[in-house]
Amino acid sequence: MRFQIQPRDAGVPADLGAPRLPGCKSHAQRALLLAAFSAGERLLRGVPDGDDVACLERVLRSWGRDVQARGDERRVTGAPLRPGQQLQAHVGENGTAARTLLMLVPLLGGCLQLDGAPGLRRRPFGAAVRALRALGVACSSDELPLQADGSAGLSTAARSWRVDAAVSTQPATGALLALALGGGGELVANAPRAGGYLHLTAAVLRAFGLVVEEQHDAGASCFTVAGTAPPAGEYAVPPDASARAFVAALAAMHGVHPPAGLDAFHFGSHPDLQIDEDLRCLFANADRDVQLRGLGARPDCVPVLAAAAATRPGTTRLCDLPNLRHKESDRLAAMAAGLTAAGARATTEGDDLVVEGPLRDGAEAAHLPTAADHRVVMALALLGTVRRGGVIVDHGAAVAKSWPGFFDWLARCADVRQLL
């Protein structure tokens, strides 16, 4: 599915198309797992309908959990995992579900057979497997498909676990959920590059009634979980800060103020809220070279920041992003290719992405490769609102993974046409 995006003569509307953002899939997936493996019934509000969340819901239903959907509400009747229970899951391209379940199920004493789509099979799982094996969990492989069997019991009675979080914090999130569902304990996440996602997990646990204490230093984050979630209640999923990042970037690219309702306090705990400061740094330094550091803490913002950087004069270096090599695509390479096709100069230098703008304009639409990656598709599509000849992006259907309504929103800000 290809889309052509061209700017309107009148520019983007003042309200930026009144975006209706989906619920946050990071919050929603954590809440679904907590509800599904706790006794009793919970009502979750604001659940998004993207592919990742739908995939997790299918897995949970296949495991006998009652997940009833009505609009953006999910009524979940859960049950604790039985010791020795054997479960199978195919999670498509859902990396959050894959790494989280890989830790959660065996750490609760179950046996999980896990697989995913070809793209997910290429992504790294070694940190989770090493942490599990250190605790006595038998793992058949360090890549998908694999089996992780915790039914023989963990090798230590003390619930004090350590996980390498340098490549991804998702295994540490799975361990935190296992502590919460298993009666509490302590987790040390070593070198958490994207530690904000662990703060997000802790915030969801607290909303479910658990006590979570945090301590942080330069090399590790320590979490102590105590208490038991009450058997029933409600949880409101906040709007998606990652989707908000695209609206904020569009506003910055056109020099307008984001519409009311995009203030950060509406979005709960999420690292992508830091994009506001990144965008201020970019556009307050027009014509000057800029280096953006610390973006590994909010990797989902990198594609749209790179797209925004391509619209300003000067060179922008997005620094130290090895974890971007292991997303749905190699996002550094994918953005370099897409921005180059759009008329910017973009290269990768080690684990940095270097973007030199502004875009060279053209009367014809520029055809941009997207690597079938939802965040690359959305980031490059925004360039069609500023490039005179517009752009054509491939694999538009990929946006269903996180924001199915993305092109509906963008069509209120630009001329958008679906091509055969």
C-alpha positions as CSV (number, residue, x, y, z in Angstrom):
1,M,0.0,0.0,0.0
2,R,1.5,3.3,-1.1
3,F,0.5,6.8,-0.2
4,Q,1.2,10.1,-1.9
5,I,1.4,13.1,0.4
6,Q,1.6,16.7,-0.9
7,P,1.4,20.1,0.8
8,R,-1.7,22.2,0.7
9,D,-1.5,25.7,-0.6
10,A,-3.0,26.9,2.7
11,G,-0.5,25.0,4.7
12,V,-1.3,22.9,7.7
13,P,-4.4,23.9,9.7
14,A,-4.0,25.8,13.0
15,D,-5.3,22.8,15.0
16,L,-3.0,20.4,13.1
17,G,-6.0,18.3,12.1
18,A,-7.3,17.9,15.6
19,P,-5.4,14.6,16.1
20,R,-7.2,11.8,17.8
21,L,-4.4,9.8,19.2
22,P,-4.6,6.1,20.1
23,G,-4.0,4.8,23.6
24,C,-0.4,4.0,24.5
25,K,0.5,0.5,23.5
26,S,3.3,0.3,26.0
27,H,0.9,1.0,28.9
28,A,-1.8,-1.2,27.4
29,Q,0.3,-4.3,27.0
30,R,1.7,-4.1,30.5
31,A,-1.9,-3.7,31.9
32,L,-3.2,-6.5,29.8
33,L,-0.5,-8.9,31.1
34,L,-1.1,-7.9,34.7
35,A,-4.8,-8.3,34.4
36,A,-4.6,-11.6,32.5
37,F,-2.3,-13.3,35.1
38,S,-4.2,-11.9,38.2
39,A,-7.3,-13.5,39.7
40,G,-10.5,-11.6,39.2
41,E,-11.8,-9.1,36.7
42,R,-10.4,-5.7,35.5
43,L,-11.7,-3.1,33.2
44,L,-9.1,-1.4,31.0
45,R,-10.1,1.9,29.3
46,G,-8.4,3.6,26.4
47,V,-6.9,0.5,24.9
48,P,-5.6,1.1,21.3
49,D,-6.6,-1.1,18.4
50,G,-3.2,-1.4,16.7
51,D,-1.7,-4.7,15.5
52,D,0.6,-5.2,18.4
53,V,-2.1,-5.0,21.1
54,A,-4.5,-7.1,19.0
55,C,-1.8,-9.8,18.7
56,L,-1.2,-9.9,22.5
57,E,-4.9,-10.2,23.1
58,R,-5.2,-13.1,20.7
59,V,-2.4,-14.9,22.6
60,L,-4.0,-14.3,25.9
61,R,-7.4,-15.6,24.6
62,S,-5.6,-18.7,23.3
63,W,-4.3,-19.3,26.8
64,G,-7.9,-19.3,28.2
65,R,-8.0,-15.7,29.4
66,D,-11.3,-13.9,28.9
67,V,-10.6,-10.7,27.1
68,Q,-13.8,-9.0,26.0
69,A,-13.6,-5.9,23.7
70,R,-16.0,-3.1,23.4
71,G,-14.7,-0.1,21.6
72,D,-11.6,1.0,23.5
73,E,-12.5,-1.0,26.6
74,R,-11.3,-4.4,27.5
75,R,-12.9,-6.4,30.3
76,V,-10.2,-9.0,31.4
77,T,-10.9,-11.9,33.6
78,G,-7.6,-13.3,34.6
79,A,-6.1,-16.3,36.4
80,P,-2.6,-16.9,37.9
81,L,-0.2,-19.1,35.9
82,R,-0.2,-22.7,37.1
83,P,3.2,-24.1,38.0
84,G,4.5,-26.2,35.1
85,Q,1.8,-24.9,32.7
86,Q,2.9,-25.2,29.0
87,L,2.0,-22.3,26.8
88,Q,2.6,-21.5,23.1
89,A,2.7,-18.0,21.6
90,H,3.3,-16.7,18.1
91,V,3.5,-12.9,18.5
92,G,4.0,-11.7,14.9
93,E,6.2,-8.6,14.9
94,N,5.4,-7.7,18.5
95,G,8.8,-7.3,20.2
96,T,7.4,-6.0,23.4
97,A,5.2,-9.0,23.9
98,A,8.0,-11.4,22.8
99,R,10.6,-10.2,25.2
100,T,8.2,-9.6,28.1
101,L,6.5,-13.0,27.8
102,L,9.9,-14.7,27.4
103,M,10.8,-13.5,30.9
104,L,7.3,-13.5,32.5
105,V,6.1,-17.1,31.8
106,P,9.2,-19.1,33.0
107,L,9.9,-16.8,35.9
108,L,6.4,-17.7,37.1
109,G,7.2,-21.4,36.7
110,G,5.7,-22.0,33.3
111,C,7.1,-23.4,30.0
112,L,6.8,-21.1,27.0
113,Q,7.3,-22.0,23.3
114,L,7.7,-18.7,21.6
115,D,7.9,-17.7,17.9
116,G,7.3,-14.7,15.7
117,A,7.3,-13.3,12.2
118,P,10.5,-13.4,10.2
119,G,11.3,-9.8,11.1
120,L,11.1,-10.6,14.8
121,R,13.3,-13.7,14.4
122,R,16.1,-11.4,13.3
123,R,15.9,-9.3,16.5
124,P,18.2,-10.1,19.5
125,F,17.0,-12.1,22.5
126,G,20.4,-13.0,24.0
127,A,20.1,-10.7,27.1
128,A,16.8,-12.3,28.2
129,V,18.1,-15.9,27.5
130,R,21.3,-15.2,29.5
131,A,19.3,-13.9,32.5
132,L,17.0,-16.9,32.4
133,R,19.8,-19.4,32.2
134,A,21.5,-17.8,35.1
135,L,18.4,-18.5,37.2
136,G,18.2,-22.1,36.1
137,V,15.6,-21.7,33.3
138,A,16.3,-24.1,30.4
139,C,16.3,-22.3,27.1
140,S,16.6,-24.1,23.8
141,S,18.1,-21.2,21.9
142,D,19.0,-17.6,22.1
143,E,16.9,-16.7,19.0
144,L,13.4,-17.4,17.9
145,P,11.8,-19.9,17.8
146,L,12.8,-21.1,21.3
147,Q,11.5,-22.8,24.4
148,A,12.0,-21.4,27.9
149,D,11.1,-23.8,30.7
150,G,10.9,-22.6,34.2
151,S,8.8,-25.5,35.5
152,A,11.8,-27.1,37.3
153,G,12.0,-24.1,39.6
154,L,14.5,-21.3,39.8
155,S,18.0,-21.9,41.1
156,T,17.7,-19.3,43.8
157,A,15.1,-19.0,46.5
158,A,15.7,-15.3,46.9
159,R,13.7,-13.3,44.4
160,S,16.6,-11.0,43.5
161,W,17.2,-11.0,39.8
162,R,19.6,-9.2,37.4
163,V,19.0,-8.4,33.7
164,D,21.1,-6.8,31.1
165,A,19.1,-3.9,29.8
166,A,21.6,-2.3,27.4
167,V,20.0,-3.5,24.1
168,S,16.3,-3.5,25.3
169,T,14.5,-2.9,28.6
170,Q,11.7,-5.3,27.6
171,P,13.2,-8.3,29.3
172,A,13.6,-6.3,32.5
173,T,9.9,-5.3,32.2
174,G,9.0,-9.0,32.0
175,A,10.9,-9.6,35.1
176,L,9.2,-6.7,36.9
177,L,5.8,-8.1,36.0
178,A,6.8,-11.5,37.2
179,L,7.9,-10.1,40.6
180,A,4.6,-8.2,40.8
181,L,2.6,-11.4,40.0
182,G,4.7,-13.7,42.1
183,G,4.7,-11.9,45.4
184,G,7.4,-9.3,45.1
185,G,11.2,-9.1,45.1
186,E,14.1,-7.1,43.6
187,L,15.3,-6.5,40.1
188,V,18.6,-4.9,39.0
189,A,18.6,-3.7,35.4
190,N,22.1,-3.2,34.2
191,A,23.0,-0.3,31.9
192,P,19.4,0.5,30.9
193,R,19.8,2.6,27.8
194,A,16.0,3.3,27.6
195,G,15.4,3.4,31.3
196,G,12.3,5.5,31.0
197,Y,10.4,2.4,29.9
198,L,11.2,0.8,33.3
199,H,9.8,3.9,35.0
200,L,6.7,3.4,32.8
201,T,6.4,-0.2,34.0
202,A,6.8,0.8,37.6
203,A,4.0,3.5,37.1
204,V,1.6,0.8,35.8
205,L,2.4,-1.5,38.7
206,R,1.6,1.3,41.1
207,A,-1.6,2.0,39.3
208,F,-2.5,-1.6,39.9
209,G,-2.0,-1.2,43.6
210,L,1.5,-2.5,44.1
211,V,4.4,-0.8,46.0
212,V,7.4,-0.1,43.8
213,E,10.6,1.5,45.0
214,E,13.3,2.7,42.6
215,Q,17.0,3.5,43.0
216,H,19.2,4.6,40.1
217,D,22.9,5.2,39.5
218,A,25.1,5.6,36.4
219,G,25.2,1.9,35.7
220,A,22.1,0.3,36.9
221,S,18.5,0.7,38.1
222,C,17.2,-1.2,41.1
223,F,13.5,-1.9,41.6
224,T,11.9,-3.4,44.7
225,V,8.3,-4.6,44.3
226,A,6.0,-5.4,47.2
227,G,2.4,-6.1,47.7
228,T,-0.3,-7.8,45.7
229,A,-2.6,-6.2,43.2
230,P,-6.3,-6.2,44.3
231,P,-8.4,-8.7,42.4
232,A,-10.6,-6.1,40.6
233,G,-10.6,-2.6,39.5
234,E,-10.1,-0.2,36.6
235,Y,-7.1,1.1,34.7
236,A,-7.1,4.0,32.2
237,V,-4.5,3.7,29.5
238,P,-3.1,7.2,28.7
239,P,-2.9,8.5,25.1
240,D,0.2,7.4,23.2
241,A,3.2,9.7,23.6
242,S,4.9,8.0,20.7
243,A,2.0,9.0,18.4
244,R,2.1,12.5,20.0
245,A,5.7,12.8,18.9
246,F,4.7,12.9,15.2
247,V,2.2,15.7,15.9
248,A,4.7,17.7,17.9
249,A,7.3,17.2,15.1
250,L,4.8,18.4,12.4
251,A,4.1,21.5,14.5
252,A,7.8,22.3,14.8
253,M,8.4,21.7,11.1
254,H,5.7,24.3,10.2
255,G,6.5,26.7,13.0
256,V,3.1,26.4,14.7
257,H,2.1,25.7,18.3
258,P,0.8,22.1,19.1
259,P,-2.9,22.0,19.6
260,A,-4.5,22.0,23.1
261,G,-4.6,18.6,24.7
262,L,-1.0,17.7,23.7
263,D,0.4,18.9,27.0
264,A,2.7,16.3,28.5
265,F,0.7,15.8,31.7
266,H,-2.1,14.1,29.7
267,F,0.3,11.3,28.7
268,G,1.5,9.7,31.9
269,S,5.0,8.4,32.3
270,H,6.7,7.9,28.9
271,P,10.2,8.7,27.6
272,D,8.9,10.0,24.3
273,L,7.6,13.1,26.0
274,Q,11.2,14.4,26.0
275,I,10.9,15.1,22.2
276,D,9.6,18.6,23.0
277,E,13.1,19.5,24.2
278,D,14.8,17.8,21.3
279,L,12.6,19.8,18.8
280,R,13.3,23.1,20.7
281,C,17.0,22.4,20.3
282,L,16.7,21.7,16.6
283,F,14.6,24.7,15.6
284,A,16.0,27.2,18.0
285,N,19.4,26.7,16.4
286,A,18.5,27.3,12.7
287,D,21.5,27.3,10.3
288,R,23.7,25.8,13.1
289,D,25.1,22.3,13.5
290,V,23.3,20.4,16.3
291,Q,24.2,17.2,18.1
292,L,21.3,15.3,19.8
293,R,22.5,13.0,22.5
294,G,20.7,10.6,24.9
295,L,18.2,9.5,22.2
296,G,18.8,5.9,23.1
297,A,16.4,6.5,26.0
298,R,13.6,7.3,23.5
299,P,14.5,5.4,20.4
300,D,11.0,5.6,18.9
301,C,11.5,9.3,18.5
302,V,14.6,9.0,16.4
303,P,12.9,8.6,12.9
304,V,10.7,11.6,13.3
305,L,13.5,13.7,14.7
306,A,15.6,12.8,11.7
307,A,12.8,13.8,9.4
308,A,12.4,17.1,11.2
309,A,16.1,17.7,11.1
310,A,16.0,17.3,7.3
311,T,13.7,20.3,7.0
312,R,16.1,22.8,8.7
313,P,19.4,24.2,7.4
314,G,22.5,22.9,9.0
315,T,23.8,19.5,10.0
316,T,22.2,17.4,12.7
317,R,24.0,14.5,14.3
318,L,21.8,12.0,16.2
319,C,24.3,10.2,18.4
320,D,25.1,6.8,19.8
321,L,22.1,4.7,18.7
322,P,23.1,1.0,18.4
323,N,19.7,-0.1,19.6
324,L,18.1,1.5,16.5
325,R,19.8,-1.3,14.5
326,H,17.5,-3.9,16.0
327,K,14.0,-2.5,15.6
328,E,11.5,-3.6,13.0
329,S,14.2,-2.5,10.6
330,D,17.7,-1.1,10.9
331,R,16.2,2.3,11.5
332,L,19.5,4.2,11.1
333,A,20.0,2.7,7.6
334,A,16.3,3.0,6.7
335,M,16.1,6.7,7.6
336,A,19.3,7.5,5.8
337,A,17.9,5.9,2.7
338,G,14.6,7.5,2.9
339,L,15.9,11.0,3.7
340,T,18.4,10.8,0.8
341,A,15.6,9.9,-1.6
342,A,13.7,12.9,-0.3
343,G,16.5,15.2,-1.2
344,A,18.5,15.6,2.1
345,R,22.0,14.4,2.7
346,A,21.8,11.6,5.3
347,T,24.5,9.1,6.2
348,T,25.3,6.7,9.0
349,E,28.6,7.0,10.8
350,G,29.0,4.1,13.2
351,D,25.9,4.2,15.4
352,D,25.3,7.9,14.6
353,L,22.8,9.2,12.0
354,V,24.0,12.5,10.3
355,V,21.4,14.6,8.5
356,E,22.2,17.7,6.4
357,G,19.2,19.8,5.4
358,P,17.3,21.5,4.1
359,L,15.6,19.2,1.6
360,R,16.2,19.9,-2.0
361,D,12.8,20.7,-3.5
362,G,11.4,19.2,-6.6
363,A,8.3,19.5,-8.7
364,E,7.7,15.7,-8.8
365,A,6.9,13.5,-5.9
366,A,9.9,11.8,-4.4
367,H,9.5,8.0,-4.0
368,L,10.8,7.1,-0.5
369,P,11.7,3.6,0.7
370,T,10.5,2.8,4.2
371,A,11.7,-0.8,5.0
372,A,8.1,-1.6,5.9
373,D,8.7,-0.1,9.4
374,H,5.8,1.7,10.9
375,R,7.8,4.5,12.5
376,V,9.9,5.1,9.3
377,V,6.7,5.2,7.2
378,M,5.1,7.9,9.5
379,A,8.3,9.9,9.8
380,L,9.0,10.1,6.1
381,A,5.3,10.8,5.3
382,L,5.6,14.1,7.2
383,L,8.1,15.3,4.6
384,G,5.2,15.4,2.1
385,T,3.7,18.3,4.0
386,V,6.8,20.5,3.3
387,R,8.3,19.3,0.1
388,R,6.7,21.1,-2.9
389,G,6.4,18.0,-5.1
390,G,5.4,15.9,-2.2
391,V,6.5,12.3,-1.5
392,I,5.3,8.8,-2.1
393,V,5.9,6.3,0.8
394,D,5.8,2.5,0.5
395,H,4.3,0.0,2.9
396,G,1.7,2.4,4.3
397,A,-0.2,-0.5,5.9
398,A,2.7,-0.8,8.4
399,V,1.2,2.0,10.4
400,A,-1.5,-0.3,11.7
401,K,1.1,-1.7,14.1
402,S,0.9,1.4,16.3
403,W,-1.4,4.1,14.9
404,P,-4.0,2.7,12.4
405,G,-5.5,6.2,12.0
406,F,-2.2,7.9,11.1
407,F,-3.1,8.6,7.4
408,D,-6.6,9.7,8.3
409,W,-5.1,12.3,10.6
410,L,-2.4,13.4,8.1
411,A,-5.1,13.8,5.4
412,R,-6.5,16.7,7.5
413,C,-3.1,18.4,7.3
414,A,-2.0,17.7,3.7
415,D,-3.3,16.2,0.5
416,V,-3.1,12.5,0.9
417,R,-3.9,9.9,-1.8
418,Q,-3.7,6.2,-1.6
419,L,-2.1,4.7,-4.8
420,L,-2.8,1.4,-6.4
